[in-house]
Amino acid sequence: MRAGEDKLWADVSGRPVLAITLESIAAAGCFDLIAIAAPADRWDAIRAITDGNQLANVVLLEGGERRQDSVAAAIDRCDGQEWITVHDAARPLTPAEVFRAVLDAARTDGAAIAAVPCVDTVKQVLNGHVQATLDRTSIIATQTPQSFDAGILRRAHQNAATHGITAGDDAALVEAIGVAVTVVLGDPRNFKITFPQDLVLLRSLVEEVR
C-alpha cells in the first residue's frame, strides 16, 4: 500500500478514486461489458458507483494473488467478447479518446497499448552501479488501457500459466507468444496512483476542473 492508504478508496473531492476511474470508462462509451476484480466486501459499494454512472452489464469477481491472476480471472468472465481491454483502476484520469484510440488500434493490429515518451535519462543498474545509459528516444513509459484480440490475450495468459511466466503488464505476456504490440500515444494525465504525492496531484487536478 505505497500510497499510504487503500488508494482506490481514497477520497478525492467527496468521491473515491475508483469512482473517478469508472466515470472515465463510462465517458469512453466503447465497452459492452465491464469486469471488475475486487474483494467481495467491496462489491456493494462498487455496484452503487456503477449504478450511479449508468454502467450496464457489470460483472464483479474476486481478484487473484497477483495482478496477472486478477486479469486472468476477469478474462474468464468475458466469454463471447471479441476484444478485451485491460485497465488499471488506479489510473483515474484516462481521457476517453485514449480508451478509444487503443481499442481502435487493437482492432486493426490485434494488440495495442497506451504509452508516453520517456522524459528522464534512463540508466541500467547492477548492484548499485550504473552499467549503461540507455537511449531514451527508443524507450517509452507504458500505461493502460491495453487492448487485445480476445483470442490473443487468452492464448498469452494460457502460455504464461503453462510456462510460469510473470509479467508486469499484459502486453509483455502477448509479446512472449510472438505477437507484435502497437503503441498508441497516451496522456500525461493518465498517471497511476502509487505514492502519497500521486493522490495530492490527483486532488489538485480534479479540483482544477470543478
trRosetta pair geometry for C-beta under 8 A, 3 or more apart (Angstrom, degrees):
i j d omega theta_ij theta_ji phi_ij phi_ji
1 4 6.8 159 136 -46 95 4
1 5 6.7 -162 174 63 120 2
1 6 6.7 -54 -131 -80 122 46
1 7 7.4 177 -153 -23 75 90
2 194 5.4 -5 87 168 128 72
2 195 5.6 -53 140 -90 104 60
3 7 3.9 87 34 -80 159 110
3 10 6.8 -98 138 -42 136 145
3 193 5.8 21 -92 155 142 93
3 194 6.3 -168 -64 149 89 18
3 195 6.1 172 -99 -151 57 8
3 196 5.8 128 -166 -72 53 49
3 198 6.6 -74 -113 55 103 111
3 199 6.0 98 -166 -34 113 118
4 195 8.0 53 -15 -170 95 48
4 196 4.7 26 1 -76 132 107
5 9 7.7 -109 141 75 101 82
5 10 5.4 111 92 -87 122 100
6 9 4.6 11 105 39 113 106
6 10 6.8 -177 85 -45 57 73
7 10 5.5 -26 -147 -9 38 120
7 17 6.0 -17 151 26 67 160
7 90 5.7 33 112 -121 130 110
7 193 4.7 166 177 124 131 122
7 194 7.6 -19 -93 -95 166 18
7 198 7.9 13 -143 85 130 121
7 199 7.0 -138 -136 -70 88 112
8 16 6.5 36 144 162 57 113
8 17 5.1 -120 -145 72 34 111
8 18 4.5 46 178 -53 94 102
8 21 7.8 -43 -140 5 90 139
8 89 5.5 21 -116 122 122 123
8 90 6.4 -87 -76 -81 84 76
8 193 7.9 156 -71 74 50 138
9 16 4.6 -36 -138 -140 47 129
9 17 6.9 -73 -35 28 13 89
9 18 6.6 -5 -76 -1 56 113
9 42 7.8 -122 -70 -127 128 126
10 16 6.7 113 56 -146 35 69
10 17 5.3 38 52 -25 86 112
10 193 7.6 -157 34 178 135 150
10 199 5.5 -67 137 -126 158 134
11 14 6.8 16 -167 -87 101 14
11 15 7.2 127 -151 63 60 25
11 16 6.6 -50 -92 -90 45 52
12 15 5.8 -39 69 70 78 76
12 16 7.2 73 20 -163 87 14
12 17 5.9 84 -5 -78 127 63
12 20 6.3 -27 75 -30 138 139
12 92 7.8 139 40 102 164 170
12 199 7.4 -136 -82 -160 103 83
12 202 5.8 -59 -119 126 140 110
12 203 5.3 -143 -135 -93 84 74
12 206 5.4 93 163 22 111 164
13 203 6.8 154 -33 -143 83 76
13 206 5.1 -139 -4 126 134 127
13 207 6.2 173 -75 -75 123 73
13 210 6.7 -169 -144 -72 153 140
15 19 4.2 -108 178 73 111 138
15 20 6.0 122 111 -47 128 85
16 19 5.0 106 60 -3 73 100
16 20 7.8 -141 100 -1 46 84
16 45 7.9 46 8 159 154 124
16 49 7.5 -74 53 -87 111 140
17 20 5.8 -58 -160 34 40 110
17 21 6.5 40 147 -20 71 104
17 89 7.6 102 119 147 101 87
17 90 7.0 17 142 -125 139 55
17 92 5.3 -121 -172 -58 80 140
17 193 6.0 -52 -148 -1 154 166
17 199 7.8 -84 -74 -115 127 92
17 202 7.1 10 -113 152 102 161
18 21 5.4 -52 -150 35 38 115
18 22 6.3 32 155 -16 69 105
18 46 7.0 -67 142 -110 144 86
18 49 6.5 26 114 168 101 178
18 89 5.6 -3 -115 179 84 120
18 92 7.7 -119 -91 -97 16 109
19 22 5.9 -56 -147 40 31 107
19 23 6.4 38 151 -24 64 104
19 49 4.8 -131 -103 -138 83 123
19 52 7.7 -9 -143 74 110 133
19 53 7.7 172 -160 -45 74 123
20 23 5.5 -49 -149 32 33 116
20 24 6.7 37 151 -21 63 101
20 92 3.9 42 101 -175 111 126
20 93 7.1 -16 149 -67 120 62
20 202 7.9 145 78 -177 166 119
20 206 7.0 -76 -113 -100 145 131
21 24 5.7 -56 -157 32 33 112
21 25 6.6 31 148 -17 66 104
21 87 7.7 161 -175 133 113 121
21 89 5.0 117 116 -158 173 63
21 90 7.6 -26 -76 -50 142 10
21 91 6.8 95 -116 77 108 49
21 92 4.3 -88 -64 -111 73 69
21 94 7.6 48 -139 16 71 104
22 25 5.4 -47 -146 36 39 113
22 26 6.3 43 153 -21 66 103
22 34 7.9 68 -134 -168 95 156
22 49 5.6 105 50 142 156 115
22 50 6.2 -107 -169 -89 147 67
22 53 5.4 -173 131 11 105 163
22 55 6.4 -85 -178 -30 108 151
23 26 5.6 -53 -147 36 31 112
23 27 6.3 35 152 -23 64 106
23 53 5.7 -142 -92 -113 59 130
24 27 5.6 -53 -148 33 31 114
24 28 6.8 39 151 -27 62 98
24 92 6.4 156 -10 178 135 50
24 93 6.7 174 -82 -137 144 16
24 94 4.9 111 158 59 145 80
24 95 7.5 -89 -153 -92 110 11
24 96 6.9 -156 -170 -69 68 67
24 99 7.7 154 148 -36 90 132
25 28 5.8 -48 -157 22 35 114
25 31 6.6 -26 179 21 99 142
25 34 6.7 92 145 -112 146 128
25 55 7.2 34 100 -107 111 134
25 87 7.1 173 -89 68 113 162
25 94 7.9 44 -65 68 62 121
25 99 7.1 138 -122 -101 55 155
26 29 7.2 33 166 -66 43 63
26 53 4.4 -140 -49 167 157 117
26 54 6.9 102 -148 65 134 75
26 55 5.4 -104 -89 -73 104 96
27 96 4.5 -105 121 -76 97 120
28 31 6.9 51 91 -9 115 98
28 94 8.0 -13 -58 112 124 107
28 96 4.3 -179 -91 -142 58 78
28 99 3.7 -27 -125 75 146 151
28 100 6.0 -174 -160 -46 94 83
29 96 7.2 23 14 -155 85 124
30 99 6.1 166 41 130 125 110
30 100 5.5 147 -34 -98 154 78
30 103 5.7 176 134 50 142 164
31 34 6.0 77 127 -70 135 80
31 85 6.8 -97 -97 38 114 127
32 57 6.4 -26 156 89 59 156
32 81 7.1 -180 65 -114 116 100
33 57 4.9 -85 -107 138 63 117
33 58 7.8 155 -166 -95 57 29
33 59 6.6 12 -179 -1 102 111
33 78 6.3 158 94 -123 140 82
33 81 6.1 -106 36 -79 131 129
34 50 7.1 -173 82 -128 145 130
34 55 5.7 -9 10 170 151 126
34 57 6.8 121 18 100 74 73
34 58 4.7 -21 70 -113 105 75
34 59 7.1 176 89 26 52 67
35 58 7.9 163 -83 -163 29 53
35 59 4.6 -16 -109 69 73 108
35 61 6.5 -2 -172 11 95 118
35 74 4.1 139 121 -157 128 96
35 77 4.9 143 -123 84 134 122
35 78 5.9 -92 -23 -62 145 95
36 46 6.1 -171 110 -179 155 148
36 50 8.0 -137 -14 -62 147 134
36 58 6.7 2 0 -172 113 99
36 59 7.1 167 22 85 67 54
36 60 5.4 -23 69 -110 97 65
36 61 7.2 156 81 28 47 70
36 74 7.7 75 -44 -111 5 121
36 89 7.6 70 -142 -77 97 130
37 61 5.5 -36 -104 80 65 88
37 62 7.0 12 -156 129 78 20
37 63 3.7 94 159 -85 110 85
37 64 7.5 -39 -167 2 142 68
37 70 3.9 144 127 -169 165 104
37 71 7.5 -96 -11 -63 149 34
37 73 6.0 102 -105 77 123 117
37 74 5.3 -91 -44 -56 107 109
38 42 4.9 -89 153 76 121 125
38 43 6.7 155 89 -76 113 64
38 46 6.0 135 59 -50 162 152
38 60 6.4 -53 46 -156 102 97
38 61 7.8 105 29 68 59 42
38 62 7.7 -81 76 -117 33 34
38 63 6.3 51 -65 -25 17 107
39 42 5.1 84 69 5 83 105
39 43 8.0 -122 104 -34 49 78
39 62 7.0 35 -120 -129 35 77
39 63 7.2 -50 -55 23 54 100
40 43 5.5 -23 -160 -17 48 119
40 60 8.0 113 -116 140 58 118
40 62 6.1 -25 -46 -83 90 96
42 45 5.4 -62 -167 47 64 112
42 46 5.7 65 137 -27 87 106
43 46 5.6 -58 -145 38 33 111
43 47 6.2 36 157 -22 68 103
43 60 4.8 109 -129 151 105 160
44 47 5.7 -51 -148 33 31 112
44 48 6.7 34 151 -21 62 102
45 48 5.7 -51 -154 30 33 114
45 49 6.8 32 149 -17 64 103
46 49 5.6 -55 -154 35 37 111
46 50 6.3 30 153 -14 71 106
46 58 8.0 -164 138 157 103 140
46 60 6.2 131 87 -103 139 128
47 50 5.8 -55 -141 41 33 106
47 51 6.0 35 158 -21 66 107
47 58 7.4 165 -113 92 67 139
47 60 7.3 -66 -61 -38 90 142
48 51 5.9 -53 -144 37 27 112
48 52 6.4 29 154 -21 60 109
49 52 5.7 -59 -152 35 29 113
49 53 6.5 11 156 -5 65 109
50 53 5.9 -64 -145 46 33 101
50 55 4.2 -82 -162 60 86 116
50 58 4.7 11 180 -53 161 168
51 54 7.5 28 -177 -77 34 36
51 55 7.7 -80 -59 44 21 75
55 58 5.5 67 119 -60 106 119
59 74 8.0 141 92 -142 114 75
59 77 5.0 -174 131 156 153 137
61 73 5.6 -167 131 141 135 113
61 74 6.4 177 53 -89 134 63
61 77 5.8 -155 -42 -36 146 151
62 73 7.1 -80 81 166 62 161
63 69 7.1 97 169 98 69 91
63 70 3.7 -9 -149 -108 93 113
63 73 6.7 176 -132 48 36 143
64 68 7.4 -63 77 83 134 55
64 69 2.4 -108 104 120 152 116
64 70 4.8 -144 26 -54 82 55
64 72 6.9 13 -13 50 150 101
64 73 5.6 163 -37 -20 104 125
65 69 5.5 53 41 28 65 156
66 69 4.6 103 54 0 76 100
66 70 7.3 -137 97 -3 45 84
66 166 7.0 -85 -170 -139 166 111
67 70 5.7 -57 -155 34 35 112
67 71 6.5 33 151 -18 68 104
67 168 7.8 38 61 -157 140 44
68 71 5.8 -53 -150 35 31 110
68 72 6.4 33 152 -20 64 106
68 157 7.7 166 -178 -128 90 94
68 160 6.9 -117 -176 139 134 151
68 166 6.3 -142 -1 -140 159 70
68 167 6.7 110 -88 52 130 67
68 170 8.0 150 -118 -83 75 70
68 173 7.5 131 -134 -57 113 138
69 72 5.6 -52 -148 36 33 113
69 73 6.4 34 153 -20 65 104
70 73 5.7 -54 -150 35 32 111
70 74 6.5 30 151 -18 64 106
71 74 5.6 -56 -150 37 34 111
71 75 6.3 40 151 -25 67 102
71 86 5.7 12 -131 -127 121 132
71 157 7.2 -150 109 -99 101 132
71 170 6.1 -150 173 -75 162 116
72 75 5.6 -48 -148 30 33 115
72 76 6.8 38 152 -23 61 101
72 157 4.9 156 -106 -168 96 138
72 161 7.4 99 -126 -59 153 120
73 76 5.7 -50 -157 27 34 115
73 77 7.2 24 149 -12 62 105
74 77 5.8 -63 -158 37 39 107
74 78 6.7 38 147 -26 68 110
74 86 7.9 127 83 -112 140 89
75 78 5.6 -62 -153 29 37 115
75 84 6.4 29 -116 -150 84 165
75 150 7.8 152 -153 -155 95 85
75 153 6.3 -153 -120 125 133 114
75 154 6.1 165 167 -92 133 75
75 157 6.2 174 37 8 164 163
76 79 7.7 0 173 -44 41 88
78 81 4.3 -49 171 23 97 133
78 84 5.6 81 135 -102 165 116
78 150 6.7 -147 120 -131 120 124
81 84 5.8 92 114 -72 129 82
81 150 5.4 146 99 -82 80 145
82 149 7.3 -46 164 -147 69 66
82 150 5.7 -147 -178 2 19 119
83 103 6.5 90 147 -154 144 93
83 106 6.1 121 -148 111 117 125
83 107 6.4 -36 -89 -79 146 83
83 147 6.2 12 176 -176 108 104
83 148 7.1 165 -156 84 67 36
83 149 6.5 -52 -105 -108 68 36
83 150 6.1 -121 -86 -37 14 87
84 147 7.1 170 90 -149 40 60
84 148 5.6 -19 63 62 86 86
84 150 4.9 98 -17 -100 104 78
84 153 5.3 -92 59 39 128 161
85 99 7.1 55 -174 -155 160 86
85 102 7.0 103 -128 105 114 116
85 103 5.9 -46 -74 -85 128 100
85 106 7.8 -171 -86 18 82 158
85 145 4.9 -5 -176 -168 111 123
85 146 7.0 155 -156 78 61 38
85 147 4.4 -24 -99 -96 82 86
85 148 7.8 157 -87 17 39 63
86 144 6.0 -88 110 -139 74 127
86 145 6.8 146 74 -154 43 67
86 146 5.0 -16 58 61 96 92
86 147 7.7 -176 18 -80 64 38
86 148 7.7 15 -4 7 101 107
86 153 7.8 161 -31 -140 117 141
86 169 8.0 155 100 -167 135 81
86 170 5.0 103 33 -1 158 147
87 91 6.7 -113 -179 56 89 116
87 94 7.1 -83 -151 -8 127 166
87 99 7.8 -14 -83 -108 139 99
87 144 4.6 158 -129 140 49 122
87 145 4.5 -33 -86 -96 97 80
87 146 7.7 173 -74 21 52 63
88 91 4.7 81 77 -3 98 103
88 144 4.7 135 -1 37 86 136
88 192 5.9 -7 108 -118 151 110
89 92 7.8 24 168 -74 53 74
90 192 5.1 51 112 -162 106 81
90 193 4.4 -125 -172 48 94 89
90 194 7.2 86 154 -63 142 60
91 94 5.4 58 132 -47 106 105
91 143 6.7 113 -123 -169 156 101
91 144 6.0 175 20 64 150 91
91 190 5.5 26 -173 -174 119 74
91 191 7.0 -176 -127 91 83 23
91 192 5.2 -45 -75 -94 86 67
91 193 7.5 -164 -74 0 36 78
92 193 7.0 31 -5 -25 103 121
92 202 6.6 64 52 -144 128 130
93 189 4.5 -100 125 156 125 99
93 190 6.2 -140 86 -90 79 43
93 191 7.4 14 47 33 115 70
93 202 7.1 -161 -32 -128 121 88
93 205 6.6 -10 -94 116 155 145
94 98 5.4 -113 -176 69 88 130
94 99 6.3 90 138 -49 121 93
94 114 7.9 138 -139 47 111 172
94 143 7.9 157 -106 155 106 128
94 144 7.8 -59 -88 103 144 69
94 145 6.7 91 -164 -21 155 92
94 187 7.2 133 -141 48 52 122
94 189 7.7 166 -93 104 24 92
94 190 4.7 56 -101 -118 68 104
95 98 4.9 99 65 -4 83 101
95 99 7.7 -147 99 -1 49 82
95 187 5.3 76 8 -14 116 168
95 189 6.6 81 -38 69 96 128
95 190 7.1 -85 5 -60 76 106
96 99 5.8 -52 -159 33 41 113
96 100 6.4 32 150 -14 71 109
97 100 5.6 -55 -145 42 37 111
97 101 5.9 38 156 -23 70 108
98 101 5.8 -52 -138 37 29 109
98 102 6.3 27 162 -17 63 107
98 114 5.4 40 -175 -110 111 145
98 143 8.0 -30 176 101 141 137
98 145 6.8 145 129 26 93 101
98 184 7.4 144 -153 119 70 120
98 186 5.9 50 -139 -141 131 58
98 187 5.5 -104 -63 -7 137 115
98 190 6.2 -69 75 -67 177 148
99 102 6.4 -65 -153 37 23 105
99 103 6.4 15 157 -12 62 113
99 145 5.4 75 -114 4 65 150
100 103 5.9 -62 -148 41 29 108
100 104 6.1 31 156 -21 67 109
101 104 5.7 -53 -144 37 29 112
101 105 6.4 29 156 -19 63 106
101 114 7.7 92 83 -94 106 98
101 184 4.9 159 129 -175 107 141
101 185 7.7 -34 128 55 155 71
102 105 5.8 -54 -149 35 31 110
102 106 6.5 30 153 -18 64 105
102 112 5.0 -180 -163 112 67 112
102 113 6.7 3 -139 -150 118 13
102 114 5.2 -65 -74 -50 129 90
102 145 4.9 170 71 91 156 104
102 146 6.8 -106 179 -113 137 24
102 147 4.8 139 136 2 93 115
102 184 5.0 -151 -88 43 67 149
103 106 5.7 -54 -148 36 33 111
103 107 6.5 37 152 -22 64 103
103 112 7.6 -151 -67 63 13 127
103 145 7.4 -16 -47 122 83 143
103 147 4.6 170 -97 -103 54 167
104 107 5.7 -53 -152 32 32 114
104 108 6.8 25 152 -13 63 106
105 108 5.8 -60 -154 39 35 108
105 109 5.9 -17 166 22 73 114
105 112 3.6 112 99 -104 113 161
105 147 7.2 126 66 63 82 120
105 182 4.8 -143 165 101 120 138
105 184 5.0 -155 -11 -61 155 121
106 109 6.5 -76 -124 60 26 77
106 110 6.4 -57 -165 117 64 11
106 111 5.8 20 -125 -114 88 14
106 112 4.2 -122 -59 17 75 103
106 147 3.6 -123 -15 110 152 104
106 148 5.7 -112 -150 -82 132 20
106 149 6.7 -169 169 -37 97 60
106 182 7.4 -160 -76 46 50 117
107 147 7.9 -26 -30 133 69 133
108 182 7.6 22 78 -17 101 168
109 112 6.1 100 60 -60 116 98
109 180 7.1 -81 173 96 115 100
109 182 4.4 94 67 -29 159 133
110 148 7.0 13 157 -153 58 65
110 149 4.7 -38 -148 -9 71 121
110 152 5.6 102 175 -37 102 158
110 179 6.3 -114 119 -169 129 121
110 180 7.8 87 64 66 115 74
111 146 7.8 4 -171 177 80 92
111 147 7.4 177 -147 95 40 55
111 148 4.8 10 -109 -113 78 84
111 149 6.9 -71 -57 12 70 82
111 152 5.9 -114 -62 121 108 153
111 153 7.9 146 -104 -64 101 81
111 171 6.9 132 168 -124 118 78
111 174 5.1 158 -134 161 154 156
111 179 5.5 96 -2 135 145 120
111 180 7.0 167 57 95 113 46
111 181 4.6 -69 118 -111 115 70
111 182 6.6 149 91 15 59 78
112 146 7.1 -173 96 -154 48 58
112 147 5.3 -2 59 58 91 92
112 148 7.7 -174 25 -74 57 52
112 181 6.6 153 -99 -173 25 71
112 182 4.2 -28 -104 70 86 99
112 183 7.4 179 -155 -77 73 14
112 184 5.5 46 173 -18 116 112
113 142 5.6 -18 153 -148 139 106
113 143 7.3 149 168 61 91 57
113 144 7.6 -67 -149 -105 86 46
113 145 7.9 -162 -142 109 51 49
113 146 4.5 -10 -107 -112 82 93
113 147 7.9 -178 -79 23 40 61
113 169 7.6 65 -121 143 139 143
113 171 4.9 -20 -57 -73 138 144
113 181 5.8 24 -4 166 106 120
113 182 7.5 167 21 83 62 52
113 183 6.1 -25 67 -112 86 59
113 184 6.9 -172 89 27 35 83
114 142 7.4 112 85 -165 54 61
114 143 4.4 -48 97 73 102 105
114 144 6.7 75 41 175 109 10
114 145 5.9 73 -6 54 120 60
114 146 7.2 -120 13 -73 74 60
114 184 5.4 -45 -99 78 59 95
114 185 7.4 -5 -151 114 74 21
114 186 3.6 95 165 -88 99 97
114 187 7.6 -32 -178 5 131 71
114 190 6.7 -36 131 114 143 163
115 140 4.0 49 156 154 134 130
115 141 6.2 159 -162 77 83 42
115 142 4.7 -42 -99 -106 102 51
115 143 6.0 176 -92 13 40 81
115 183 5.1 -43 33 -154 124 106
115 184 7.4 122 22 63 72 47
115 185 7.4 -70 70 -121 59 30
115 186 5.3 161 42 -11 8 115
116 140 6.7 151 72 -165 28 87
116 141 5.3 -20 62 60 82 98
116 143 6.8 53 -9 -23 91 120
116 185 7.1 64 -101 -162 58 66
116 186 4.7 -83 -48 62 83 105
116 187 7.2 -118 -75 23 119 7
116 188 6.3 101 -122 -74 161 62
116 190 7.8 163 -35 58 122 106
117 136 7.9 79 174 152 87 96
117 140 6.3 -65 -107 -116 33 74
117 141 7.6 21 104 14 15 89
118 122 6.1 -11 158 -37 147 126
118 136 4.8 -125 91 -162 112 100
118 139 4.4 -17 11 103 146 100
118 140 6.1 -151 -29 -115 90 20
118 141 5.3 124 -86 -33 76 90
119 136 7.7 98 -121 165 6 143
120 136 7.2 -169 84 -117 42 146
121 133 6.6 -22 176 -156 106 108
121 136 6.3 -109 -118 -39 41 136
122 133 7.5 128 83 -163 50 59
122 134 4.6 -35 92 54 102 114
122 136 5.4 133 10 -89 102 94
122 139 5.7 -53 19 81 155 172
123 130 4.9 -46 176 -131 133 105
123 131 7.7 138 169 43 85 60
123 132 6.9 171 -157 88 65 43
123 133 5.2 -35 -103 -103 82 62
123 134 6.8 -175 -99 4 25 84
124 130 7.2 97 72 -161 52 62
124 131 4.7 -60 103 64 97 103
124 132 4.4 14 40 52 116 89
124 133 7.8 -142 15 -71 77 18
124 134 6.1 94 -31 -44 94 105
125 128 6.8 9 177 -118 113 10
125 129 6.7 155 -154 75 76 28
125 130 5.8 -46 -99 -98 74 45
125 131 6.4 165 -111 3 18 90
126 129 6.2 -30 70 62 66 80
126 131 4.9 52 5 -47 106 128
130 133 7.1 13 -180 -59 125 76
134 138 7.8 -108 164 63 96 97
134 139 6.1 70 127 -45 125 139
135 138 5.1 45 98 18 105 104
135 139 7.2 157 94 -15 55 98
136 139 5.0 -67 -143 42 50 113
140 183 6.3 125 22 -148 174 145
142 146 7.9 21 177 -75 115 118
142 169 6.2 -109 118 3 143 168
142 171 6.8 -133 -152 36 151 147
143 186 4.4 101 29 -124 139 158
143 187 7.9 -74 45 39 174 60
143 190 5.1 57 -165 121 154 123
143 192 7.6 -173 -132 -43 81 99
144 169 7.3 -168 -66 -139 96 118
146 169 6.4 123 -27 172 159 114
146 170 5.4 170 98 59 142 109
146 171 5.4 -120 -147 -48 144 97
148 152 5.1 -126 177 80 108 110
148 153 4.0 119 98 -54 142 108
148 156 7.7 -72 -167 11 162 138
148 170 6.9 -110 -23 135 140 128
148 174 6.3 -151 -113 -87 136 144
149 152 4.3 78 69 6 96 110
149 153 7.0 179 82 -9 48 85
150 153 5.8 -58 -147 39 33 108
150 154 6.2 33 156 -19 68 107
151 154 5.9 -53 -145 36 29 110
151 155 6.3 28 156 -18 63 108
152 155 5.8 -60 -150 38 28 110
152 156 6.3 31 153 -23 65 107
152 174 6.1 42 152 -132 108 109
152 177 7.6 -180 -164 78 77 137
152 179 5.6 87 -156 -104 124 170
153 156 5.6 -52 -147 33 32 114
153 157 6.5 27 157 -14 65 104
153 170 6.5 4 -136 179 102 129
153 173 8.0 65 -147 95 61 119
153 174 6.8 -40 -98 -81 58 109
154 157 6.0 -59 -150 39 30 105
154 158 6.2 31 153 -19 66 109
155 158 5.6 -54 -145 38 31 113
155 159 6.2 35 154 -21 65 106
155 177 5.9 116 123 -152 105 172
156 159 5.8 -54 -149 35 28 112
156 160 6.5 30 152 -20 63 106
156 170 6.9 95 108 -173 144 80
156 173 4.1 104 161 132 112 98
156 174 4.5 -50 -94 -83 152 55
156 176 6.7 112 -148 56 89 96
156 177 5.2 -124 -98 0 72 130
156 179 7.4 -79 -73 24 115 131
157 160 5.5 -50 -146 35 35 114
157 161 6.4 36 154 -19 65 104
157 170 7.9 -30 -66 -135 94 96
157 173 6.2 36 -75 160 52 151
158 161 5.8 -54 -148 36 31 110
158 162 6.3 31 154 -19 65 109
159 162 5.7 -57 -146 37 30 112
159 163 6.1 -7 167 11 67 114
159 165 6.9 4 121 22 81 135
159 173 7.2 149 70 -176 103 88
159 176 6.3 179 114 108 132 112
159 177 5.2 164 1 -77 167 110
160 163 6.6 -75 -136 54 22 86
160 164 7.7 -90 175 91 55 5
160 165 4.0 -97 -133 66 73 101
160 166 7.3 108 -170 -75 112 31
160 167 7.0 -95 -119 5 134 105
160 173 5.0 -40 -54 -134 132 114
160 176 7.0 95 -77 70 84 151
161 164 7.9 27 -172 -67 22 35
165 173 6.6 138 111 -116 127 81
165 176 5.8 87 -166 -156 166 171
167 170 7.6 130 92 -91 122 19
167 172 3.5 -168 -168 90 141 128
167 173 5.1 -159 35 -51 142 77
167 176 7.3 -143 -51 -28 142 130
168 172 6.4 74 45 2 67 147
169 172 5.5 108 64 0 71 99
169 173 7.8 -135 107 1 47 87
170 173 5.4 -51 -157 35 48 113
170 174 6.3 47 147 -19 73 103
171 174 5.5 -55 -149 38 36 112
171 175 6.2 42 150 -24 68 103
171 181 4.9 70 -155 -131 105 164
172 175 5.5 -47 -145 34 33 116
172 176 6.6 42 151 -28 61 101
173 176 5.5 -48 -155 25 33 118
173 177 7.5 19 152 -9 60 99
174 177 6.3 -63 -160 37 37 100
174 179 4.9 -67 170 67 90 119
174 181 5.9 106 95 -73 126 112
175 178 7.7 59 -180 -66 38 14
175 179 6.8 -105 -91 62 29 67
175 181 6.1 -57 -69 -13 90 121
186 190 5.3 -107 173 56 109 142
187 190 4.5 95 66 -9 86 107
188 191 7.0 2 172 -46 53 98
189 205 7.0 150 -137 -164 99 155
191 198 6.5 -147 126 -141 118 108
191 201 7.3 -4 69 102 146 141
192 198 7.2 -35 104 -150 46 155
193 198 4.6 165 -132 122 55 130
193 199 6.2 63 -146 -69 112 71
193 202 6.3 -11 -90 -38 110 145
194 198 5.6 98 37 -13 59 153
195 198 5.2 112 58 -7 64 100
196 199 5.8 -53 -162 31 44 110
196 200 6.8 46 144 -20 70 102
197 200 5.2 -47 -151 32 45 118
197 201 6.5 46 151 -18 69 100
198 201 5.7 -52 -151 37 35 110
198 202 6.3 37 150 -21 66 105
199 202 5.5 -50 -143 36 34 114
199 203 6.3 35 157 -19 66 103
200 203 6.0 -55 -149 35 27 109
200 204 6.5 27 152 -18 62 108
201 204 5.7 -58 -150 36 32 112
201 205 6.3 27 156 -17 68 107
202 205 5.9 -58 -147 38 30 107
202 206 6.2 26 158 -17 67 109
203 206 5.9 -56 -144 39 29 109
203 207 6.2 29 158 -18 64 109
204 207 5.9 -58 -147 38 27 109
204 208 6.3 36 152 -31 62 107
205 208 5.4 -50 -149 26 32 119
205 209 7.0 11 161 -6 63 105
206 209 6.6 -69 -154 41 30 96
206 210 6.8 46 149 -44 65 101
207 210 5.6 -43 -151 7 37 120
